[in-house]
Amino acid sequence: MKQIIVFLSLIFIFFKSQAQTSSENKLGTWYMYNGSHKLSEKYSLKTSFHVRYFEFITEYQQEIYRLGLNYKINPNFNFTLGSVYSITDSSYKTDAPDLYEYRFYQDLNLKDNWGNFGIKHRVRLAQRFRRKNFENKTTHRIRYGLFLSYPISQKLTTYGFNEIFIKFATKAFGQNRTGFGFLQKLTKQIKLKLGYMHTQFSNSKSHRLQLGIILNTNHIRNI
C-alpha cells in the first residue's frame, strides 16, 4: 500500500506543477471496470466499461463499452471475438461534434512465465465504423501489446506494458501506449487497479491516470 500512495503522490505533484492549459500537459483519468466471467471450462464472457476525462474529474473525453466472448484453447493460449460502442469528445475546452463508433474486434492472447514474471502478448484486430457530424467512415487497425507483471506480495502485484497501434492507411502509425502501476487483490473475485499511462500520437501526447476495478467470476456449476 505504501508503494501505491507514493506512486500516486508523485504523479499529482508533477502534473500540478504544469501551468499550461493544453490537454497534453494535463493529467487525465480513465475510470475503468473490466470483468471476466467464466461460463464453462473453455468459454468466458469479457465485459468492460470506461469513462475517460482530459483532466482528473472534468472535461469529459470518452465513454466506451466492450463485450466479448473468449475461448481458451489451452492454459496459455486463447482468443476473443467481441464488439465495442463508444462516444468520444475529441475537443478540449471547445465545442465540436462528438464521434460515435461501433467496432468489431478479434484478440489473440498468449501467456507465459519468465521466473516470477508473468508475460502476456496480445494481438488485436479491429474493424471500426465511425460517425461524426453526419459523415460515416470505416477504418481498420491492428494492435500489439506486451504486458508484464510481477508479484510484490500475495495481494499486491506491479505491472508494466507497451502497446503499439498500426492503421491500415497511408499514415500507418496510430499511437503507442506505455504504462505501469499496481494491482491490489481485495478478494478472490475483486482487484483494484492504479496505474499511469503515456500515449504518443503522431502529433501529440497524453498522460493518463488509470483507476479501475477488475471483477472475475465463475459461473460453472459444481457437480
N, C-alpha and C positions, 0 to 999 in steps of 0.2 A: 504493500500500500504506500509506503514512503516513496518508492520509485515513481509511482503514478502522480503523487502530489508534486514532487519536484519537477517532473516532466511537464505537467500542466502549468505550473507557475512560470517556468522558463518561457514557454510559448506565449503566454499572456504578456509577460514583461517585454518581450521582444516586439510584439506587434502593437502594444500600447505606445511604444516609442515612435511608431511611424506616424508622421504628421500628414502625409499625402492623403488625398481623398479618392484616388484611383482605387478601383476594386483589386488591382494587382497587389496593393500594399495593405490590404485588409485581411484579417484572419476570418474567413468564412467558416461555416459549420454545416456538417452533414449530421442530421439526426436519423438514425437507422434502426430498422427492425429487419432481421434476417432469420428465417426459420427453415428447418429440415424435419420433415415428418415422415417417419418410416411406415410404409404401408404393407410391406412384405420383406422377405429376405433380399429381394432384388430391386424393389421399387420404392422410391421416396418422393414426396412432394416438396418442392422448393418454393418458398414464399419470401417476398421481400417488399418493404415499403420504406422509402426515403423521403425526407423533406430537407431541402438544401437552401442555405442562405448565403448571400455575399458577405454578410457580417455575422456576428455571433448569434443574435436572435432577431435581426432586422434585415430588410432588403431581400425579400423573397427571390429565389432564383429558380427552383425546380422542385417538383414532386414526381416520384417515379414508382410505379407498381410493377412487380415482376412475379410471374408464376411459371413453374417448370416441372416437368416430370423427369426424374433421374432413374437411370438403370445401371445397376452395379454388375459389371462383367466379372470382376474378381475383387479381392480386398484392395488392390492398388490401382484399378482402372475402372472408370465409369464415364457415362456421358449423360447429358441433359438436353431435352428439347423443351423450349418454352416461348413465352411471349411477354412483351413489355408495353405498358402505356405510360406516357409521360407528358407533362405540361411544363414548358420552360419559358421563363422571362429572361432573355439574354441581355437585356439592358441593365444598367446600373444607375439608379437615381435619375432615370429618364423614362419617358413613355415610348413604348414600342410594341408592336403586335406580339402576342405570345406564339410560341412554337408548339404545335401538337404533334405527337409522334406515336405511331403503332410500330412495333418491331417484333420480328421473329428471330430467335437465336438458337444456336447449337453449341454446346460445350463438350470438349473432351478434357478429362481430368486424369492426371497421372500422379500418384502419390508414392513417396519413397522416404527412407530414413538414412541419414548420414550420422551414425552415432546417436547422440541425443537430439540432433536437429531433425525436425520434420520438414520435408520438401514436397512442394506441390507445383506441378506445371499445369497451366490451363490455356487451351486454345479455344477462342470463341469467335464464331462466325455470326454476323448479324445482317438481316435484311430490314432496312429502315424505310418507313413510309411516312413522310413528313408533310405537314401543312402549316403554312404561315402566310397571313394576310391573303387568304383565299387562293394561294398558289400551292400546288402539290409537287413533291419531289421524292424520287426513290433513289436511295444510295445503298451501298454495301461496304462492309469493312470487316477486318479480321483483327483480333487482339491476341497477344501472347503475354502471359503473366507468369512470373516466378515468385513463389511465396515461401518464406522460411519462418519456422517457429522454433522456440527453444524454451523448455520449462525452467522457470526460476524456482518454483516450489510446486507442491501438489495442487495448489489453487491458482497460481499466478504464472502466466506464460507471456513471453515477449515475442514479437514478430516483426518482420520486415518484408517488403515486396517491391517489385518493379514490374510495370506493365506498359507495353507499347501498343499504340493503335495505328493501324495502317488502313487507309481508304483505297478502294478500287476506283481511283480517279487520277487525273493528271498530277495534282499535288497529293502525293500518296501519304505523307506524314500527317497524322491527325493529332496525336498528343502522346506524352509519356508521363506516367504516374509513378512516383516513388514515395514510399511511406514506411512508417514504423509505429509501434505502440505496444499496448498491453491488453491481455485478456484476463479477466478476473472471474474465476468459477464461483458461482454462488450456490448452485445445487447441481445435481446430475443433469438437469434439463436446461439450466439457465446460465449464461455467461454475460458479463458486461465488457464492452469494448471501448477503449480510449486510445486514439491514435492521431497522428499528424500525417498529412499528405501534401506533397508538392506536385503540381501538374504543369508541365511545359507544353504550350501550344506553339504553333508556327510563329505567331507574332505577339504572344502574351504569356502570362503565367498566373497561377493562382496558388493560394495557401489555404488549406482546409483542416480544421479540427474535426475528427470523426468520433461521435458519441453514439454508441449503439447497444442494443440488446440482441442476444442470439438465443433462440429457443429451439431445442431439439427434442422431439417427442417420438415415442414408439407406440404404434397402434396395432402391432401384431398380437393377436390373442394367444395367451398361453394355453396350450392343450394339456 
